[in-house]
Amino acid sequence: MPVQTPPIGGHVVIPKPALQQVFDALREAGYTLIGPTVDSGAIVYEEVAKVADLPVGWTDDHSPGQYRLRARGDRRHFGFVVGPQAWKRYLYPPTLRLFTARRTEKGFEISQDGQAPRYAFIGVRGCDMAAIGVQDRVFLEGPAHDPSYRARREAAFILAVNCTEPGGTCFCASMKTGPRCGPGFDLALTELEEIFLFEVGSELGAQMLAGVQWRAAGAFEMNQARRALTEAEGRMGRRMDTRDLPDLLYENLEHSRWDDVARRCLSCANCTMVCPTCFCSDVREVSDLTGGVTGRERVWDSCFNREFSYVFGGHLRPNTRARYRQWLTHKLASWIDQFGTSGCVGCGRCITWCPVGIDLTEELTAIRGEVRA
Amino acid sequence: MSVTTVRHHPVPAVGHPMIPIPATITAITTEAPGIITYTLEFQDPAVRDAYRFSPGQFNMLYLPGIGESAISISSDPAEPGALRHTVRVVGNVTQAIARLQVGGVIGVRGPYGNPWPVERAVGRDVIVVAGGIGLAPLRPAIYHFVRHRADYGRIQLLNGARTPGELLYPREYDDWRSHDIEVVETVDLADETWKGRVGVVPILFYALRPDPKRTTVFTCGPEIMMHFVIYEALARRIPKDNIFISLERNMKCAIAFCGRCQYGPAFLCKDGPVLSYDRIEPFFGVEEF
């Protein structure tokens, strides 16, 4: 077998069992593999070692407020949509110790610990690729850089998967983030019946295929993949009309729909926890029993939490109406002013995982003043 | 409509930008009941020498085991070695700071935020309108005017508090007046010692006839006060982009990560706290925004 790296930008084909060799190469290169696996009735992103850890033969059905695993009846490796977790959990962890402060004679001393893990993300969809790009703008291109995010992000290997399984709450086609993965991956695969079709995105990606028996993709396979993606684009369960944003929302801050959605919304913060771009955080002090050593931790927070808007004198958004308005207006409107991109990538998680099935595409349609057929 | 600007803050070369730098309390002054000014000096001489701030900026003050709070700098920007913060004792952090003595150590990081545009106001008349502790972030601007008095036209300070005892920095008014800064005071509730005006701050506008073409307004105080200051300023035809207000929101990071200080498109930690009224008009006064 010739050891040969494929060209960057090239398309190559490998037999399905050879995916294990790619996993092995990544592990040998020092990566911890994080990929989709079935746990507790959902597809989650956890550490995986073998191809058999993937949700082979499983898919997930999505509708507002509902998520169910279902056996596909075939042997597809990536035949599912998206689980509740986003990759932000690994790049921007839910709890991160920023530093440790120790009391001293002169006051206190600060120390920092921790080395960034080296993750290889297996199975990043187009929506989630875009979401990583959105968080890059928050943590790497703002007034300050987040060194923890940077270290994890720069070390990460991305094996993307072009999506041929859009779900009932998906609308990446409207947000122009999928189903084909945008740039930034090391490798991107499209799963076909018997083979994986890889696109090589980087030198590192090419190296991971060096020990694998690959061959250049033929026109037939390229066409098959293209067809699968075009067909996927037509099967989105949702769509979003992004015309006139951000002004549409700025001009409707007192729309009666906010009252309407406030009667349904539980202010539970689920949407912000599953959102792959939501980045708001809190900080807390975690002291030992002596009070001499304190860790300062950053934890995920949500604009749906009451304390989020507290200033001396009271909570600025005591009512759910104002919190939902803040969330949607930020996500779809002010995000564009702040970061030059929408905060929504169309993954549909906030619709699926809302316990009462609030659908932001529907809310936007109502604010636009159009009744959805 | 875009109000975001990229501002680069001093960030440590290594380590997380949210790591505070130890500073020692060198003086404590009680200004009014529950309002205290702390003078801080960085322990590291190199930090002390390199530190600069502009009027209207703030620092994050940190105590291990307690937490961190955004506090305006209230001292003279020409003397950055002696940093003063006037604190109202209301929350966890400020209560813990209030228990410290001279020699106590506080973590400081900053300065952060968009300052009062004192350079843009050169050659113009300035009306400074302060309510209560709102004078604290305005005082560095007043010190700047005192030091560069010839660069400006008429300067008026309209200053109010709930009671005479809560007027901030009263011992300095005569010095400011001696530099041709007109200081006018009012209180909401007078006591038997008070011989001045009674009423909310915006009423001080009634006697003013500013030239709208050459007047800039800086205001900081309770939002309801600023609401009426803007109303009075607009009634005198002062353009929206020459009315500057300093807003307060919950802040945990001051570097646009925590998301809490958003005000429409603006992050108040970097685009604010000082914003011109034309940039926030669609949102200012929207209930619970």
HADDOCK unambig.tbl for C-alpha pairs under 7 A between the chains (distance, minus, plus):
assign (segid A and resid 98 and name CA) (segid B and resid 16 and name CA) 6.79 0.50 0.50
assign (segid A and resid 101 and name CA) (segid B and resid 64 and name CA) 6.27 0.50 0.50
assign (segid A and resid 107 and name CA) (segid B and resid 105 and name CA) 5.24 0.50 0.50
assign (segid A and resid 138 and name CA) (segid B and resid 257 and name CA) 6.90 0.50 0.50
assign (segid A and resid 139 and name CA) (segid B and resid 257 and name CA) 6.90 0.50 0.50
assign (segid A and resid 142 and name CA) (segid B and resid 6 and name CA) 6.73 0.50 0.50
assign (segid A and resid 143 and name CA) (segid B and resid 6 and name CA) 5.96 0.50 0.50
assign (segid A and resid 143 and name CA) (segid B and resid 7 and name CA) 5.40 0.50 0.50
assign (segid A and resid 143 and name CA) (segid B and resid 8 and name CA) 4.98 0.50 0.50
assign (segid A and resid 143 and name CA) (segid B and resid 9 and name CA) 6.39 0.50 0.50
assign (segid A and resid 143 and name CA) (segid B and resid 255 and name CA) 6.08 0.50 0.50
assign (segid A and resid 144 and name CA) (segid B and resid 8 and name CA) 6.91 0.50 0.50
assign (segid A and resid 144 and name CA) (segid B and resid 9 and name CA) 6.87 0.50 0.50
assign (segid A and resid 144 and name CA) (segid B and resid 11 and name CA) 6.92 0.50 0.50
assign (segid A and resid 144 and name CA) (segid B and resid 17 and name CA) 7.00 0.50 0.50
assign (segid A and resid 144 and name CA) (segid B and resid 255 and name CA) 5.90 0.50 0.50
assign (segid A and resid 146 and name CA) (segid B and resid 16 and name CA) 6.80 0.50 0.50
assign (segid A and resid 147 and name CA) (segid B and resid 16 and name CA) 6.06 0.50 0.50
assign (segid A and resid 279 and name CA) (segid B and resid 258 and name CA) 6.98 0.50 0.50
assign (segid A and resid 280 and name CA) (segid B and resid 257 and name CA) 6.76 0.50 0.50
assign (segid A and resid 280 and name CA) (segid B and resid 258 and name CA) 4.60 0.50 0.50
assign (segid A and resid 280 and name CA) (segid B and resid 259 and name CA) 4.75 0.50 0.50
assign (segid A and resid 280 and name CA) (segid B and resid 260 and name CA) 6.90 0.50 0.50
assign (segid A and resid 281 and name CA) (segid B and resid 258 and name CA) 4.56 0.50 0.50
assign (segid A and resid 281 and name CA) (segid B and resid 259 and name CA) 6.91 0.50 0.50
assign (segid A and resid 282 and name CA) (segid B and resid 252 and name CA) 6.43 0.50 0.50
assign (segid A and resid 282 and name CA) (segid B and resid 258 and name CA) 6.55 0.50 0.50
assign (segid A and resid 283 and name CA) (segid B and resid 252 and name CA) 6.66 0.50 0.50
assign (segid A and resid 285 and name CA) (segid B and resid 65 and name CA) 5.42 0.50 0.50
assign (segid A and resid 285 and name CA) (segid B and resid 66 and name CA) 6.54 0.50 0.50
assign (segid A and resid 285 and name CA) (segid B and resid 67 and name CA) 6.34 0.50 0.50
assign (segid A and resid 286 and name CA) (segid B and resid 65 and name CA) 6.94 0.50 0.50
assign (segid A and resid 287 and name CA) (segid B and resid 65 and name CA) 5.97 0.50 0.50
assign (segid A and resid 291 and name CA) (segid B and resid 65 and name CA) 6.92 0.50 0.50
assign (segid A and resid 294 and name CA) (segid B and resid 64 and name CA) 6.28 0.50 0.50
assign (segid A and resid 294 and name CA) (segid B and resid 65 and name CA) 5.64 0.50 0.50
assign (segid A and resid 308 and name CA) (segid B and resid 260 and name CA) 6.57 0.50 0.50
assign (segid A and resid 309 and name CA) (segid B and resid 250 and name CA) 5.81 0.50 0.50
assign (segid A and resid 309 and name CA) (segid B and resid 260 and name CA) 6.72 0.50 0.50
assign (segid A and resid 310 and name CA) (segid B and resid 250 and name CA) 5.89 0.50 0.50
assign (segid A and resid 311 and name CA) (segid B and resid 249 and name CA) 6.21 0.50 0.50
assign (segid A and resid 311 and name CA) (segid B and resid 250 and name CA) 5.42 0.50 0.50
assign (segid A and resid 316 and name CA) (segid B and resid 288 and name CA) 5.46 0.50 0.50
assign (segid A and resid 317 and name CA) (segid B and resid 288 and name CA) 4.96 0.50 0.50
assign (segid A and resid 317 and name CA) (segid B and resid 289 and name CA) 6.93 0.50 0.50
assign (segid A and resid 322 and name CA) (segid B and resid 288 and name CA) 5.88 0.50 0.50
assign (segid A and resid 322 and name CA) (segid B and resid 289 and name CA) 6.47 0.50 0.50
assign (segid A and resid 334 and name CA) (segid B and resid 264 and name CA) 5.91 0.50 0.50
assign (segid A and resid 334 and name CA) (segid B and resid 265 and name CA) 4.57 0.50 0.50
assign (segid A and resid 337 and name CA) (segid B and resid 2 and name CA) 5.37 0.50 0.50
assign (segid A and resid 337 and name CA) (segid B and resid 4 and name CA) 6.88 0.50 0.50
assign (segid A and resid 337 and name CA) (segid B and resid 265 and name CA) 5.68 0.50 0.50
assign (segid A and resid 338 and name CA) (segid B and resid 4 and name CA) 5.87 0.50 0.50
assign (segid A and resid 338 and name CA) (segid B and resid 265 and name CA) 5.82 0.50 0.50
